[in-house]
């Protein structure tokens, strides 16, 4: 377990409350019968004395034991409430309830033109090679955002929103900024671009019950750019495992340095085992806060970093600026996860995690003071999505040798030999099945015991494709389409050649 159970509530320095001051407090507990609790004399006294309200915080769960979890809340001292509920005989498993807070840094905003003399709004996308990811997919898997205050008519959200709660909307807000980073309209000539490009969005409230609802609504990626506090909660852990078990990749902000009292402290939900925790880097891959403040969280729970300092955001129509916070690093990873799932249908959350971490950029050299505390490094979206596609192609082809013999998307390919039993055909193509000498008419193909050296005949209309039967062939510079254009090759995991034209996968050649 990457977290430890914390038995006291630590201070959230950025919040306007103390664990020992009066304010909105809550505890969660199990009750076999809420009717019995309501009839309990101790509880009746507490309810009258403290004004306790009772709700079911995980009503969307389908786990029987979580359907028996109740939240007891009041405007009162949290420690007093916690101690008092232990006197109620009809409840058990009492734990401190969550305190939801977003993880942006409102004091660090600055207009585009005032940050580093930079008037562009895409440095964060350039850093993670977003264009390479978009060469593979523009996003077909929707992403859910659990947050607050969405402006659903924002120009970067119009046409993108599949679900939202009308009581959770506003003229501007944190939720809008987060959602547009994950999957806002791209290539629309307005405001900012998003890593998700065409990814559609579900906009949910900022709590664990809504995370469960998104999971049961079918979303496979859920972003949580918020903290619920500094203490571990068994019920919440079980609820997140429930969502994870439905194939949901859960992403959360790691914390903003002052969160929970310091940058090395664990912050929840990011510190739960099944949640992918994201911290921040700037445009130079540095984790140090370029605004002069405390660096964002760095600890054992962090899985990856992404742009989170002075990131281009838009939280209201016609309003663009730079904002800081792990709130903004997390949705960039969530949007990338959506692209990974688009490239690899059926991929599991653990496989998404492995791809994100295995393709990450090592940033130890830029961060000697944080080695081992920033997860696998910095997000490289382009490599992650390309790798996901390669794995998907591999998963769909199980034979050890799968030569291409049929026409491929109207493209006729011919192959140069590097000396493996070559033979020149009439069109200059390589024929590995016919070793010996040959001269290719029109295509200048020469075979001489495998030393093939030909070019395709641009008038070749046979509609076929020369087969490849030997992985050892060096074919990097020998593939052309029938019009004479070069077709590039990519090397994928496990020795698979991918034929690529203009960044778009055409066909698997070799597994």
N, C-alpha and C positions, 0 to 999 in steps of 0.2 A: 504494500500500500504506500503510495507516494505522499500520504498525509499522516499526521498524527492527531489523535483526539485531544483537543484543547478544552480543558475543563473550566476555563474562565473566559469571559468576554473581554477581549482586548479593545482598546480605544481605536475608533476610526477617526484619525485626526482631522480629516477633511469634512467630517460631519458635525452638525450642530447639536449633538447630544453626547452625553456621557453614560457609561454603563451603570453609573450609580446615581444618576439624576432622574427626576421624573420626566416622562415623555411617553411616546407610544412604545409599549413593550409587549412582548408575546412569548409564550412557550408552547411547544407542541407536545402532545401526549396521546397515548392510546387509551381508548375507552371501549369496552365491550358493548355498552349501552349508554348513549348520551342521555336517555331518559333517566337512568339510574343516577348519573352524575347530577342532573338538574334537581333530583330529589334528595341528594346528599346534603345533610345539614351544614357540614363544613363548607361545601361549595356555595350553598345559598348565602351563608354569611359573607364569604369572600366576594360574591357577585354584588351584594348590597354595599359592601365596604369599598371595593375597588372599581365597581362598574364593569365587570368582565363581560366581554362579548365572545361568543363561541361560533366558529366557522369550521368548515372542512377544507384545509389548504391543499389537499391532493385528491379532490373529488374526481378528477379525470383518470386517476389510476385504476387499473383493472386487477391489481393485486389485492386480495382480500384483506391483508393486514394493513395496507395503506389506506383502505377505505374506512378503517377504524381510527385514523389519526385525526385529531381535532386541534385547532389553534385557539388558545385562550389568551386574549389580548385586552389591554386596558391602558389608560393614561395614568401610569403609575411607575413606581420604582421597579426596574427589571429584576433585581435580586430579591426584593420582597415578594414579587409575583412568583418567581421560581421556587422560593422556599415555601410559600404558602400553599402552592399546588401539591407539594409533597404531603400535605396534611389531608388531602382528599383521597379517601380510600378506594374510590371507584376509577381512578386513573393510574396509569403506570408508564414507564419509559419516558419520563419528563425530560425535555431538552429545550435549550434556548431556541427561539424562533429566528428566522432570517430578518435582516434589515437591508432592504434593497436600495442601492445607490448606484448611479451611473459613474463611469470611470473616465470622463473627460476632464480637461484642465481649462476651464473657461478663461482664466487670466492669461493664458498663453496664446490667445488668438492674435493674428496679425493679418492684414490684407496681403493678397498675393504679391503686389508690387513692392511691398516693404520687407519681404523676407528674402535675404541673401541676394537682393537685386534680381530675383527670379520672377519672371512674369508668366512662366508656364505652369500648367496645372497637372502635369503628368510625370513629375520626377519619380514618384512612388511606383508608377506603373513601369517606367523605364528600368528602374532598379531591379524589379522582379521579372523582367522579360515578358511582360504581358502580351506583346505582339506575337511571340512564339506560341503562347498558349492559345491565342485567338486563331492562329493558323490551323489548329486542330479542331476547335469548337468554339462557338459563341455562347454555349450554355443551353442545355435542354432540361436540366434537373433543377427544379425550384429550390430556393433557399428560404428558410424561415428566420425571421428576426424577432427575438424576444426583447422588447424595449418599451419606451414610452414616448408619447408626443410625436406622432407622425403627421406630416402634411401630405396627404395622399394625392393632392392635385399639383404637387411640385412637378416642374417640367421633366425632371429626371426620374419621376415615379409614374407618370401618366402611362397607362397601358401595361404596367409591370406588376400591379398588385392583384394577387389572387384572393387574399383574405385580409380584412382589417376590422377592428372594433371601432365603431363610430364614436364611442365615449373615450377613446384613446387617441384622439386627433387634436391638432392645434395648428396655429399659423406657422409655427417653427418649432424645432425641437431636436433633442439628442437622437431620437429614433430616426428622424429624417436623415441626419448626417450619416448614421451607421448604415441604414438601408441603402442609400445611394452609393456608398463605398463598396458594398457587397454586390449590388446588382442594378445600379441606376442606369438609365438610358445612356447608351454610348453611340457616338457618331450621329448625334442629333443637332450638333452645332450650338449647344447650350450648356452652360455650367461645366460640370466635371465629367470625366469618363470613369467607368467602374471596371474592376477586374472581371466581373460577371458578364459584362457586355449585354447580351440579350436575356440573361437569367431572370426568371420571374420570381416574385417575392410573396411570402406570407408574413404579415405584420401582426405580431402577437404582443400581449402585455408582458410586463417585466415581473414574472414570477414563475415558480417551478410548475405550478398547475398548468400554465399556458405552454410551457415546454412539453409537458406530457400531451396536451391537446394537439400541438403541432405534430408530434410523433404519430399520434393516432390519425391525424388528418393526412398522413402519407409523406410528409416532408422528411428528407434524408439528411439534411444539414440544418442545424439550428445554431444561431449565433447568440451569445449572451455577453454583451458589453457592459456588464454590471457586476457588483459584488452583493452578496447576501450576508456578508459579515466575515468574521475571523475565526469562527468555531465550526468544527465538524458536526454534522447532524446525520444520524443514522437513517432517519426517514428520507431525507433528501438524497442521500447516497443511494438508497434503494430505488427511489423514483427515477434517478438518472440512469441507473442500471436497467430499469424497465425500458426507458427510451432507447438506450444503447442496444438492448436486445431486439428492438424492432428495426435495427439496421441504421440507426441515426448517428451521424458524426456530430458530436457536440463540441463547440468551440467557445472559449471564454477569455476575457481579458485577464491578464495576470495581476494587475494592480499598478498604481501610479506612484509608487515609492513611499508616499506618506500613508498609503492605505494600510490599515491594521498596525500602524505604529512604525513602519520602516520597510525598506525595499527587500529585505531578506525574509520577511514574514510571509506565511502562507495566507492566501486570499481565496475565498470560496465564492462561486463554484469552481474556479479554475483549478483548485488543488485536489478536486475529486479525481479518482483514478480514471474514470471513463470520459473525462473532459480534457480536451486538447487546449493547453494553456499557452497564450501568446503574449509576449512582451515586445518591446520597441527597439528600433534603431532609427538613425537619421539618414540623410542622403549619402553620408560617407560610411555607412555601416557601423557607426559608433553608437554604443549604448549610453554614453554620457549625455546628460540632458543639455542640449545646445542652448536652452533658454536660461541656463544658470541654476536651475532647480535640482532637486534630488532626482537621481535616475529612477526610472520605472523599475518594477519588481525584477529581481534576479535571485533565483533560488532553485531548489531541487525540483519544484513542480513545473517549471517552465519547459515547454516542449519545443518551442520555435520562436523566432522573432520575425517581425515584419515592420514596414514603415509605420511609426507611431509618434514621431516628433515632427511638428510643423507639416502635417499632412494636408493636402488640399481637401476641403470639405465644403458642403453646401447644406445648410439646415433650414433654408427658407427660399422661396422663389426669388431669383435674381440676386441672390446673396451668396458670395463665395469668399472664402478666407482660408487661412491655415490654422489648424487646430492640433493640439497635442493630447495624448492619452492613449493608454492601451485599448480604450474604447474604439479607436480607429485602426489599430493594428489587427485586432481580432476579425472584423468583417472582411478585411482583405484576404485573410486566410480562409474564411468561410466561403467567400466567393470563389476562390481557387478550388476548394474542396468540391463545390458544385460543378466546376468544369472537369475536374478529375472524374467525378461520377458520370458526367455526360460522355466522356471519352471511354469510360469503362463501365458499361451497364452491369449492375449486379455486384459491384465491388463492395467489400465489407468495410466498416469503419476502421478496423485495425489495419487493413490494407491501405486505406487512405492515409492513415498516420504514417505507415512505413514509407510510402512514396514521398510524402511531404518531407520527412526527415532525411531519407536517403539522398534526395536531390538538393538538399539545402546547401547554401554556401557557407563554408567555414569562415567565421569572422573572429577567430581567436587573435589574429595579428592586430586587428583594430581594437581589441578589447582585452588587453592583458590582465586587467583587474577583475574580469568577470569570467574567466575560463572555467568551464564546467557548470556555469550557472545560467546560461542562455540557451539551454536545450541543444538542438542539433545545428543551430546556426541561423542564417537568414533565409526566409522563403525565396525560392526560385520557381515561380509559377510556370514559366515556359518549360523548364526541364521536367517539372512534376507532371504536367498534363501530357507532354510527349511520352514520358515513361508509362503513364497510365494507358495511353493508346497502344503502345507496344505490348504491354502485358495483356491487354484485351485481345489483340490480334493473335498473340500466342495462345491464349485460352481457347480461341475458336478453331485452332488448327492443331490437331494432336498427332498427326503423322510425322515421323522423323524427316521425311522428305516430301515436299509438296511443290513440284515444279509447276510453272504456269504454262498451260498449253492452249488456253482459250483466249479470245480477244479480251483486252482489259480497257474498259471505259472508252472504246474507240481509239485507243492508242496502240500502235504497233511498235514493239520494242525489239531491237536487235542487240546482240552482245558481242563485245570483243573478247577474245581469248587471251590469257597470259601464258599459254603454252601447254595446256592440258588436252592433248590429243585433238588438236584442232583440224578443221577442214573448212575451206572456203566454199560457201554456196554461191549460187549465181547472183544472189542479191548482196553478197558480201557479209552475210551474217555468220555467226559461229555455230557450227553443228558439232556438239560433243559426241554424238552417237556415231560419227563417221570419221575415225582417225585417218590420217594420210595426207597426201598432197592434193591441192586443188587451187584453182584460180577462179575467183568470183567475177563474172562479167558484170559490168555496170557498177558494182560496189567495190571493186578492187580488193577482193578478199583473197588472202593467201594462207594456205594451211601448213605446209611443210612440217609434218609430224607434231603438230600441236602449236606451232607458232602462228596462230591466227592473227591477222592484222587487217581487219576490214571495217568498212563503214556501211551503214544501211543505204540501200537504194531508195531515194526519196519518192520514187515512183512505185515502190513495192506496195501492192494492194492485196497481198495474200491473207491479210486479216489475222495472221497468227503471231505467235511469240516463240522465239527460240527457247527451249528448255534449258534449265540450269541443273546440272546433276552433281556438281562437285563444289562443296563449300570453300575449298582451298583456292578457287579461282580469284584472282585479283581483278575485279570488275569495276573499281571505283571510277575509272575514267573512260568507260566503254559502253555506256548505255545512252541511246538516242531514240527519240520517237521518229515516226515516219516522215516528219517534216524537217528533220535534222536538228531539232532542239535537244539540248542536253537535259537528261533526267537525273536528278540528284539521288544519292543514297544516304540513308541513315543506318547506323548500327544500333540495334535494339538489344535488350537483355537476352542472354542465353543464345547468342550467336545468330540472331535473326536479321536478315537483310530486309529493309523496307524500301520500296521504290516510292520516291516522293517527287512530285512536280509542284513547284511554287508553294512548298510547304504543306501540300495536301496529300495524304496517303492515297496511293492508288491500289497497291496490291502487295501482299506478302510474297516474297520470293523464297526465303529460306527460314526454317525454324531451327 
